[in-house]
Amino acid sequence: MLEELANAKVDFLTKCYLKEALTPLFYRLKADYKASKKPWSILLLDIDHFKSFNDKYGHLSGDEVLKYFASSLRLGLEGLECAIVRFGGDEFVIVFPDKRSKEVGVVAGMLQKNIRNREFLLKGRLFKMGFSGGVATCPDNGETMDELLAKADKAMYVSKKHGRGRSTTYNGIKFERARRFLLMVCLLALVAVVALSGARLFSGYFTLNIKSVQVTLTPVEDRDSATVYLKSGAVYKGEIVRESNETVVLKVRLDRGEGLMAVKRSDIKNIDLGAKAAAPAPKKEAE
């Protein structure tokens, strides 16, 4: 089935077929599908973090990586009917006749493992390689080259978005999104449970300590002040300006002004009027 590649040109660096080989190969596979209804798939992939490596170590080192990566692909796919095409830069397309997305996904996982374990030696250092891939199948995801490449590219983007070093089938994108959404819901639910449990655990502790805090408002001049003690433990100081059976109104003078504060009698434990506040008004002498 791959006889269309017999005279196809090969990339001098990676020894893979050039991009131009895809067009006649796609036409042949499409014709075979119409005749025999045999599906076929593509795996679009690129090397993870290749640009960063290229920028840091130079293009010559990058070329060595490309050669080593391509040889790793050929080694991992030995014995399988497929065609490896260098699509451009560090991107490759692998065409699999007679295979559906699920089968290619298994092959991609095997390739990922083999390449990760086959470390690359450069200038005395060992580097691990990996790739992000996307799989599309004819006829499920399209029948033309442009359709399949676009779907495979979208699936590859999902692989990059969710951590790289993996391959995603186009049919599996919806499942991946649902899985991520479910994981997020579970995480939020766990956070809510932990927060609620913490609130219940410490609610008594904080309430006990808040009730034991004494709040004291100290006036600038407290010679005529009354001291109001609340049942909660709070203490207010100020001048009593109005009283009723329900409330006591205090005028509180502070460094930055003054204000009125109404306190319910049911909340009051005791009121200390103080010496000045409790002293009766002096009587006028008889003339």
Secondary structure by P-SEA (a helix, b strand, c coil): ccccccccccccccccccccaaaaaaaaaaaaaaacccccbbbbbbbcaaaaaaaaccaaaaaaaaaaaaaaaaaaacccbbbbbcccccbbbbbbccccaaaaaaaaaaaaaaaaacccccccbbbbbbbcbbbbbcccccccaaaaaaaaaaaaaaaaaacccccccccaaaaaaaaaaaaaaaaaaaaaaaaaaaaaacaaaaaaaaaabbbbbcccccccbbbbbccccbbbbcccccccccbbbbbcccccccbbbbbbccccccccccccccccccccccc
